[in-house]
Amino acid sequence: MDASAVTGQGVALSDYLAAEQTLLAWIRTGLALMGFGFIVARFGLFLKQLQIAQHASSAETYGLSLWFGTALIGAGVVLNLFSGWHHLRLIRSMGQGHATRPHTTTLAVLTSMFLALVGIGMAIYLISVRDSV
């Protein structure tokens, strides 16, 4: 029995499984962004507590880590929403028997560019924090 006969629409079962595997990979990426964002957001709190433990006369605020962390969490949420929307469109198209076209890598490129910018910003921030401590 052919895999395309299982679905009944001319689209192979392996196509559905590949689409689901891609969705799950994007969900893992989004969750990793959100987890990393939470860690970055809490990094400023850790630095403040470290200064208090060292009995520093004035504890500096590290508010930029909160913004970087929040940006990463937001990027993870947007990434998961967009990948779910794209997956639904793809499954709907496959369910109607349309041949799937190779999708663009725009989401992957935008995600990598965003992470590169956040990484550069975090590196600059950490260098400035190191100089001020």
MARBA-3410 file (N, C-alpha, C, O; in Angstrom, 1 decimal):
133
0.8,-1.2,0.0,0.0,0.0,0.0,0.9,1.2,0.0,1.8,1.3,0.8 ~ 0.6,2.2,-0.8,1.4,3.4,-1.0,1.0,4.4,0.1,-0.1,4.4,0.6 ~ 2.0,5.2,0.6,1.7,6.2,1.6,0.7,7.2,1.2,0.0,7.7,2.1 ~ 0.7,7.6,-0.1,-0.3,8.6,-0.5,-1.7,8.0,-0.5,-2.7,8.8,-0.4 ~ -1.8,6.7,-0.6,-3.2,6.1,-0.5,-3.7,6.2,0.9,-5.0,6.1,1.1
-2.9,6.2,1.9,-3.3,6.3,3.3,-4.1,7.6,3.5,-5.1,7.6,4.2 ~ -3.6,8.7,3.0,-4.2,10.0,3.2,-5.4,10.2,2.3,-6.3,11.0,2.7 ~ -5.5,9.6,1.2,-6.6,9.7,0.3,-6.7,11.0,-0.5,-7.6,11.2,-1.3 ~ -5.7,11.9,-0.4,-5.7,13.1,-1.1,-4.6,13.3,-2.1,-4.5,14.4,-2.7 ~ -3.8,12.3,-2.2,-2.6,12.5,-3.1,-1.4,13.0,-2.4,-0.3,13.1,-3.1
-1.5,13.4,-1.2,-0.4,13.9,-0.4,0.1,12.8,0.5,-0.7,12.2,1.2 ~ 1.4,12.5,0.4,1.9,11.4,1.2,1.9,11.6,2.7,2.0,12.8,3.1 ~ 1.7,10.6,3.4,1.7,10.7,4.9,3.0,11.2,5.4,3.1,11.9,6.4 ~ 4.1,10.9,4.7,5.4,11.5,5.1,5.4,13.0,5.0,6.2,13.6,5.7 ~ 4.6,13.6,4.1,4.6,15.0,4.0,3.9,15.6,5.3,4.4,16.6,5.8
2.9,15.0,5.7,2.2,15.4,7.0,3.2,15.3,8.2,3.3,16.2,9.0 ~ 3.9,14.2,8.2,4.8,14.0,9.3,6.0,14.9,9.3,6.4,15.4,10.3 ~ 6.4,15.2,8.1,7.5,16.2,8.0,7.1,17.6,8.4,7.8,18.4,9.0 ~ 5.8,18.0,8.0,5.3,19.3,8.5,5.1,19.3,10.0,5.4,20.4,10.6 ~ 4.7,18.2,10.6,4.6,18.2,12.0,6.0,18.3,12.7,6.1,18.9,13.7
6.9,17.6,12.1,8.3,17.6,12.7,8.9,19.0,12.6,9.5,19.5,13.5 ~ 8.6,19.7,11.5,9.1,21.1,11.4,8.4,22.0,12.4,9.0,22.9,13.0 ~ 7.1,21.8,12.6,6.3,22.6,13.6,6.9,22.4,15.0,7.2,23.3,15.7 ~ 7.2,21.2,15.3,7.8,20.9,16.6,9.2,21.5,16.8,9.5,21.9,17.9 ~ 9.9,21.5,15.7,11.3,22.1,15.8,11.1,23.6,16.1,11.9,24.2,16.9
10.2,24.3,15.4,10.0,25.7,15.7,9.4,26.0,17.1,9.8,27.0,17.7 ~ 8.6,25.1,17.6,8.1,25.2,18.9,9.2,25.1,19.9,9.3,25.9,20.9 ~ 10.1,24.1,19.7,11.3,24.0,20.6,12.2,25.3,20.5,12.7,25.7,21.6 ~ 12.3,25.8,19.4,13.1,27.1,19.2,12.4,28.2,20.0,13.1,29.0,20.7 ~ 11.1,28.3,19.9,10.4,29.4,20.6,10.5,29.2,22.1,10.6,30.2,22.8
10.3,28.0,22.6,10.5,27.7,24.0,11.9,28.0,24.5,12.0,28.5,25.6 ~ 12.9,27.7,23.7,14.2,28.0,24.1,14.5,29.5,24.2,15.1,30.0,25.1 ~ 13.9,30.2,23.2,14.0,31.7,23.3,13.3,32.2,24.6,13.9,33.1,25.2 ~ 12.2,31.7,24.9,11.5,32.2,26.1,12.2,31.8,27.4,12.3,32.7,28.3 ~ 12.8,30.6,27.4,13.5,30.2,28.6,14.8,31.1,28.7,15.1,31.5,29.8
15.5,31.3,27.7,16.7,32.1,27.7,16.4,33.6,28.0,17.1,34.2,28.8 ~ 15.2,34.0,27.5,14.8,35.4,27.9,14.5,35.6,29.3,14.8,36.6,29.9 ~ 13.9,34.5,29.9,13.7,34.6,31.4,15.0,34.6,32.2,15.1,35.4,33.1 ~ 16.0,33.8,31.7,17.3,33.8,32.4,17.9,35.2,32.3,18.5,35.7,33.3 ~ 17.9,35.8,31.1,18.5,37.1,30.9,17.8,38.1,31.7,18.5,39.0,32.3
16.5,38.1,31.8,15.7,39.1,32.5,16.1,39.0,34.0,16.1,40.0,34.7 ~ 16.3,37.8,34.5,16.7,37.6,35.9,18.2,37.9,36.2,18.6,37.9,37.4 ~ 19.0,38.0,35.2,20.4,38.2,35.3,20.7,39.6,36.1,21.6,39.6,36.9 ~ 19.9,40.6,35.8,20.1,41.9,36.4,19.8,41.8,37.9,20.5,42.4,38.7 ~ 18.7,41.0,38.3,18.4,40.7,39.7,19.6,40.0,40.4,19.9,40.3,41.5
20.2,39.1,39.7,21.3,38.4,40.2,22.5,39.3,40.5,23.1,39.2,41.5 ~ 22.8,40.2,39.5,23.9,41.2,39.7,23.6,42.1,40.9,24.5,42.4,41.6 ~ 22.3,42.5,41.0,22.0,43.4,42.1,22.2,42.7,43.5,22.7,43.3,44.4 ~ 21.8,41.4,43.6,21.9,40.7,44.8,23.4,40.4,45.1,23.8,40.4,46.2 ~ 24.2,40.3,44.0,25.6,40.1,44.2,26.3,41.3,44.8,27.2,41.2,45.7
25.9,42.5,44.3,26.4,43.7,44.9,26.0,43.9,46.3,26.8,44.4,47.2 ~ 24.7,43.6,46.7,24.3,43.7,48.0,25.1,42.8,48.9,25.5,43.1,50.1 ~ 25.4,41.5,48.5,26.1,40.6,49.2,27.6,41.1,49.4,28.2,40.7,50.4 ~ 28.1,41.8,48.5,29.4,42.4,48.6,29.5,43.7,49.4,30.5,44.3,49.5 ~ 28.3,44.1,50.0,28.2,45.3,50.8,28.6,46.5,50.0,29.3,47.4,50.5
28.1,46.6,48.8,28.4,47.8,48.0,27.6,49.0,48.6,26.4,48.8,49.0 ~ 28.1,50.1,48.5,27.4,51.3,49.1,26.2,51.7,48.3,25.2,52.0,48.9 ~ 26.2,51.6,47.0,25.0,51.8,46.2,24.9,50.7,45.2,25.8,50.5,44.4 ~ 23.7,50.1,45.2,23.4,49.0,44.3,23.0,49.7,43.0,22.0,50.4,42.9 ~ 23.7,49.4,41.9,23.3,49.9,40.6,22.1,49.1,40.0,21.9,47.9,40.4
21.3,49.8,39.2,20.2,49.0,38.6,20.7,48.5,37.2,21.5,49.1,36.5 ~ 20.2,47.3,36.9,20.6,46.6,35.7,19.3,46.4,34.9,18.9,45.2,34.6 ~ 18.7,47.4,34.5,17.4,47.3,33.9,17.4,46.9,32.4,16.4,46.4,31.9 ~ 18.6,47.0,31.8,18.7,46.5,30.4,18.5,45.0,30.3,18.0,44.6,29.2 ~ 18.9,44.3,31.2,18.8,42.8,31.1,17.3,42.5,31.1,16.9,41.5,30.5
16.5,43.2,31.9,15.0,43.0,31.8,14.5,43.2,30.4,13.7,42.5,30.0 ~ 15.0,44.3,29.7,14.5,44.6,28.4,15.0,43.6,27.4,14.2,43.1,26.5 ~ 16.2,43.1,27.5,16.7,42.1,26.6,15.9,40.8,26.8,15.6,40.1,25.9 ~ 15.7,40.4,28.1,15.0,39.2,28.4,13.6,39.2,27.9,13.1,38.3,27.4 ~ 12.9,40.4,28.1,11.6,40.5,27.6,11.5,40.5,26.1,10.5,39.9,25.6
12.5,41.0,25.4,12.5,41.0,24.0,12.6,39.5,23.5,12.0,39.1,22.5 ~ 13.5,38.7,24.2,13.6,37.3,23.8,12.4,36.5,24.1,12.0,35.7,23.3 ~ 11.7,36.8,25.2,10.4,36.1,25.5,9.4,36.5,24.5,8.7,35.6,24.0 ~ 9.3,37.8,24.1,8.4,38.2,23.1,8.7,37.5,21.8,7.7,37.1,21.0 ~ 9.9,37.4,21.4,10.3,36.8,20.2,9.9,35.3,20.2,9.5,34.8,19.1
10.1,34.7,21.3,9.6,33.3,21.4,8.2,33.1,21.2,7.7,32.2,20.5 ~ 7.4,34.0,21.8,5.9,33.9,21.7,5.5,34.2,20.2,4.7,33.4,19.7 ~ 6.1,35.2,19.6,5.8,35.5,18.2,6.2,34.4,17.3,5.4,34.0,16.4 ~ 7.3,33.8,17.5,7.8,32.7,16.7,6.8,31.5,16.8,6.5,30.8,15.8 ~ 6.4,31.2,18.0,5.4,30.0,18.2,4.1,30.3,17.5,3.5,29.4,16.9
3.6,31.6,17.7,2.3,31.9,17.0,2.5,31.8,15.5,1.6,31.3,14.8 ~ 3.5,32.4,15.0,3.7,32.4,13.5,3.9,31.0,13.0,3.4,30.6,11.9 ~ 4.7,30.1,13.7,4.9,28.8,13.2,3.6,28.0,13.3,3.4,27.1,12.4 ~ 2.8,28.2,14.3,1.5,27.5,14.4,0.6,27.9,13.2,-0.1,27.1,12.7 ~ 0.5,29.2,12.9,-0.3,29.7,11.9,0.2,29.1,10.5,-0.6,28.7,9.7
1.5,29.1,10.3,2.0,28.6,9.1,1.7,27.1,8.9,1.4,26.6,7.8 ~ 1.8,26.4,10.0,1.5,24.9,10.0,0.1,24.7,9.7,-0.2,23.8,8.9 ~ -0.9,25.5,10.2,-2.3,25.3,9.9,-2.5,25.5,8.4,-3.3,24.8,7.8 ~ -1.9,26.6,7.9,-2.1,26.9,6.5,-1.6,25.7,5.6,-2.2,25.3,4.6 ~ -0.4,25.2,6.0,0.2,24.1,5.2,-0.7,22.9,5.3,-0.9,22.2,4.2
-1.2,22.5,6.4,-2.0,21.3,6.6,-3.3,21.5,5.8,-3.8,20.5,5.2 ~ -3.9,22.7,5.9,-5.1,22.9,5.2,-4.9,22.8,3.7,-5.7,22.2,2.9 ~ -3.8,23.3,3.2,-3.4,23.2,1.8,-3.2,21.7,1.4,-3.6,21.3,0.3 ~ -2.5,21.0,2.2,-2.3,19.6,1.9,-3.5,18.8,2.0,-3.7,17.8,1.2 ~ -4.4,19.2,2.9,-5.7,18.5,3.0,-6.6,18.6,1.8,-7.4,17.8,1.5
-6.4,19.7,1.1,-7.2,20.0,-0.1,-6.5,19.4,-1.4,-7.0,19.5,-2.5 ~ -5.4,18.7,-1.1,-4.7,18.0,-2.2,-3.8,18.8,-3.0,-3.3,18.3,-4.0 ~ -3.6,20.0,-2.6,-2.6,20.9,-3.3,-1.2,20.4,-3.1,-0.8,20.0,-2.0 ~ -0.4,20.5,-4.1,1.0,20.2,-3.9,1.6,21.2,-3.1,1.4,22.4,-3.3 ~ 2.4,20.8,-2.1,3.1,21.8,-1.3,4.3,22.4,-2.0,5.1,21.7,-2.6
4.4,23.7,-1.9,5.6,24.4,-2.5,6.6,24.5,-1.5,6.4,24.6,-0.3 ~ 7.9,24.5,-1.9,8.9,24.7,-0.9,8.7,26.1,-0.3,8.6,27.1,-0.9 ~ 8.7,26.1,1.0,8.5,27.3,1.7,9.8,28.1,1.9,10.9,27.6,1.8 ~ 9.6,29.4,2.0,10.8,30.3,2.2,11.4,30.1,3.5,10.8,29.6,4.5 ~ 12.6,30.5,3.6,13.3,30.5,4.9,13.3,31.8,5.6,14.2,32.1,6.4
12.4,32.7,5.3,12.3,34.0,5.9,12.2,34.0,7.4,12.9,34.7,8.0 ~ 11.4,33.1,8.0,11.3,33.0,9.4,12.6,32.7,10.0,13.0,33.2,11.1 ~ 13.3,31.7,9.5,14.6,31.3,10.0,15.7,32.4,9.9,16.4,32.6,10.9 ~ 15.7,33.1,8.8,16.7,34.2,8.6,16.3,35.4,9.6,17.2,35.9,10.2 ~ 15.1,35.7,9.7,14.7,36.8,10.6,15.0,36.5,12.0,15.5,37.3,12.8
14.7,35.2,12.4,15.0,34.8,13.8,16.5,34.8,14.1,16.9,35.3,15.1 ~ 17.3,34.4,13.1,18.8,34.4,13.3,19.3,35.8,13.4,20.2,36.1,14.1 ~ 18.8,36.7,12.5,19.2,38.1,12.6,18.8,38.8,13.9,19.6,39.6,14.4 ~ 17.6,38.5,14.3,17.2,39.1,15.6,18.0,38.6,16.7,18.5,39.4,17.6 ~ 18.4,37.3,16.8,19.2,36.8,17.8,20.6,37.4,17.8,21.2,37.6,18.8
21.1,37.6,16.6,22.4,38.2,16.4,22.4,39.6,17.0,23.4,40.0,17.7 ~ 21.4,40.4,16.7,21.3,41.7,17.2,21.2,41.8,18.7,21.8,42.6,19.4 ~ 20.4,40.9,19.3,20.2,40.8,20.7,21.5,40.3,21.3,21.9,40.9,22.4 ~ 22.2,39.4,20.7,23.5,39.0,21.2,24.6,40.1,21.2,25.3,40.2,22.2 ~ 24.6,40.9,20.2,25.5,42.0,20.1,25.2,43.0,21.2,26.1,43.5,21.9
23.9,43.3,21.3,23.5,44.2,22.4,23.8,43.7,23.8,24.2,44.5,24.6 ~ 23.6,42.4,24.0,24.0,41.9,25.3,25.5,41.9,25.6,25.9,42.2,26.7 ~ 26.3,41.7,24.6,27.7,41.7,24.7,28.1,43.1,25.1,29.0,43.3,26.0 ~ 27.6,44.1,24.4,27.9,45.5,24.7,27.5,45.9,26.1,28.2,46.5,26.9 ~ 26.3,45.4,26.5,25.8,45.6,27.8,26.7,45.0,28.9,27.0,45.6,29.9
27.1,43.8,28.7,27.9,43.1,29.7,29.3,43.8,29.8,29.9,43.8,30.9 ~ 29.8,44.3,28.7,31.1,45.0,28.8,30.9,46.3,29.6,31.8,46.7,30.3 ~ 29.8,47.0,29.3,29.6,48.2,30.1,29.3,48.0,31.6,29.7,48.8,32.4 ~ 28.7,46.9,31.9,28.5,46.5,33.3,29.8,46.2,34.0,30.0,46.5,35.1 ~ 30.6,45.5,33.3,31.9,45.1,33.8,32.8,46.3,34.2,33.4,46.3,35.2
32.7,47.3,33.3,33.5,48.5,33.5,33.0,49.3,34.7,33.7,50.0,35.3 ~ 31.7,49.2,34.9,31.1,50.0,36.0,31.2,49.4,37.4,31.0,50.1,38.4 ~ 31.5,48.1,37.4,31.5,47.4,38.7,32.9,47.5,39.3,33.1,47.0,40.4
END
